[in-house]
Amino acid sequence: MDGLQRICKRTSGVQYFVEHHSGLFYILTNAPIPDGQWFGEDYYLVRCRVEDIQSAKWETTILPDNNMSICDMDIFNGHLVLSLKKKGLPLLCSVDILIQIDLKHQIYIQDLKPWYFPMPSNACSVVPGSNHDFLNDVYRVVLSSPVMPDVIVDYDMSRQTYSIVHQEEVICDSVRQSCTQSFQLSTIEAQELPIDKKECPRNSGSQIWNEFSDVFCCQREEVISHDGVRVPLTIVYSRESWRKGLSPGLLVGYGAYGEDLDKSWCSERLSLLERGWVVAFADVRGGGLGDSSWHKSGSGLNKHNSIIDFVSCGNYLVNEGYVQSDQLGAIGWSAGCFLIGAAINMSPRLFRAAILKVPFLDVCNTLLDPSLPLTLLDYEEFGNPQIKSNFDSIFSCSPYDNVPPGSCFPSVLVTAAVNDSRVGVWEGTKWVAKVRDSTCSNCSRAVIMKTSMIGGHFGEGGHYGQCDETAYEYAFLMKAFGISKE
């Protein structure tokens, strides 16, 4: 322990991610810049000599370009890889780490002549692979979207080429003969990326990725919320089966901890899409969408923003004819059930059915019990109810404490697990009991609970167990929507 050195004095809300390369430390941080030239709350990159780590001699401030944020970095012998977001869409680029940089001035990423990794235009999920070889010039990434199965891609940063390593095979009649083999750089207007629009050369002998955009439509809309903020909404449906104004729909939400909403490929989802369902993903405030302000504007005292955002997205789907007015469902997991439960309380007639999986619903009582494992950490996300202003805010949104008496409630499936160490099984149990006791007696009969006696927060595990769980949920939706034969 004698060799350990402190980089900086600990400051609330400030983070440092440090990498070493050739006598230099590269530091990704959101610390305020002393000269006041950086007023953002997001990350930027600095570097310093090893011997200057504890001094103020940090040099070369690399700032993100306009409308762009830096999320992560990865260091290799010859290249620096930056994980970025531009208008909520994921990007990756590499920079020659040996480049000579002016050490006296702040610079932007674009000044370093980065190579932006070519990606499909509809890529929603970009996950780095196992890139542990420091001397390697190849960076492995897993790309995915609602209409593109997971594909593993190797990007050669020296040659600026790419090659497909593997793509998930899809065995389904509707897509088997409909693979769109296409390569398109992510240069759509929404991104306005500063990259060459020429196709990047592929390594010889490599195939191109397959997507199913000719079978399933995946489009990104912006929904205007109550305060004028534009909320991204990703909408997926079958071009053949979807009927405007007549199709059922399922709205997915999470909106907590600054986490990105998972919009990667899911083969189980084909069962709904082929039946004409619309599946939509609401990137409400409180989740991850590039800069940290999106998270902060939907957490703590601002939590009501994420709830109204979700309701606004549901209304948009109905008003624009994507979903039939009485055929909209919602689904959430864990803290995402806070969002769904509060949205149902706010607008119960908007939803026909909902699925709450291992739900966090009794927020006030849980946060008042510091003996529970996640309570202290959740103070940063939801607030500390021992502070009156925080308590009032939490209580006003809490799904358990705001069930509207005598109201007509949608059908709800609540799943819980006895061995869940994150969310107590009693949360869903108490909420179901209160809904049955408080709401319309006819509606409350359609609020049911399914409890696993062996599983935990992430289910019972195993492929077949997951399939069984999904089949049960889809069967519930079909019955709640009155869809008996397909």
WORA-V624944 format. One record per backbone hydrogen bond with DSSP energy under -1.0 kcal/mol. NH is the residue of the N-H (numbers start at 1). CO is the residue of the C=O. If there is no record, write none. Layout:
NH|CO, NH|CO
This chain:
4|1, 14|11, 17|28, 19|26, 21|24, 24|21, 25|48, 26|19, 27|46, 28|17, 29|44, 30|15, 36|33, 44|29, 45|62, 46|27, 47|59, 48|25, 50|23, 52|49, 53|50, 55|52, 58|56, 59|47, 62|45, 63|107, 68|65, 69|85, 71|83, 72|83, 74|81, 76|79, 77|134, 80|95, 81|74, 82|93, 83|72, 84|91, 85|69, 86|89, 89|86, 91|84, 93|82, 94|115, 95|80, 97|78, 99|96, 107|61, 109|63, 111|108, 112|109, 113|110, 115|94, 117|92, 123|120, 124|144, 125|144, 127|142, 129|140, 131|129, 136|133, 139|155, 141|153, 142|127, 143|151, 144|125, 145|148, 148|145, 151|143, 152|166, 153|141, 154|163, 155|139, 156|161, 157|137, 160|156, 161|156, 162|201, 163|154, 165|152, 166|152, 168|150, 175|172, 176|172, 178|175, 180|211, 182|180, 182|209, 187|185, 191|188, 192|188, 195|193, 203|162, 206|203, 211|180, 212|147, 215|212, 216|212, 217|237, 219|235, 221|233, 223|231, 225|229, 228|225, 231|223, 233|221, 234|281, 235|219, 236|279, 237|217, 239|215, 242|238, 245|321, 246|243, 247|243, 249|327, 250|278, 251|329, 252|280, 253|331, 258|286, 259|256, 269|266, 270|267, 271|268, 273|269, 274|270, 276|273, 277|272, 278|248, 279|236, 280|250, 281|234, 282|252, 283|232, 284|282, 286|294, 287|284, 288|259, 294|291, 296|292, 297|293, 298|295, 299|296, 300|381, 302|299, 303|300, 305|302, 307|303, 308|304, 309|305, 310|306, 311|307, 312|308, 313|309, 314|310, 315|311, 316|312, 317|313, 318|314, 319|315, 320|316, 321|318, 322|317, 323|317, 324|247, 327|324, 329|249, 330|353, 331|251, 332|355, 334|357, 336|333, 337|334, 340|336, 341|337, 342|338, 343|339, 344|340, 345|341, 346|342, 347|343, 350|347, 352|328, 354|411, 355|330, 356|413, 357|332, 358|415, 360|334, 363|361, 366|362, 367|363, 368|364, 369|366, 372|369, 375|372, 378|374, 380|377, 382|378, 383|379, 387|384, 391|387, 392|388, 393|389, 394|390, 395|391, 396|392, 398|394, 400|361, 406|438, 407|404, 411|352, 412|446, 413|354, 414|448, 415|356, 416|450, 418|452, 419|455, 420|417, 427|424, 429|425, 430|426, 431|427, 432|428, 433|429, 434|430, 435|431, 436|432, 437|433, 438|434, 439|435, 440|407, 444|440, 446|443, 447|444, 448|412, 450|414, 452|416, 456|459, 459|456, 466|462, 467|463, 468|464, 469|465, 470|466, 471|467, 472|468, 473|469, 474|470, 475|471, 476|472, 477|473, 478|474, 479|475, 480|476, 481|477, 482|479, 483|478
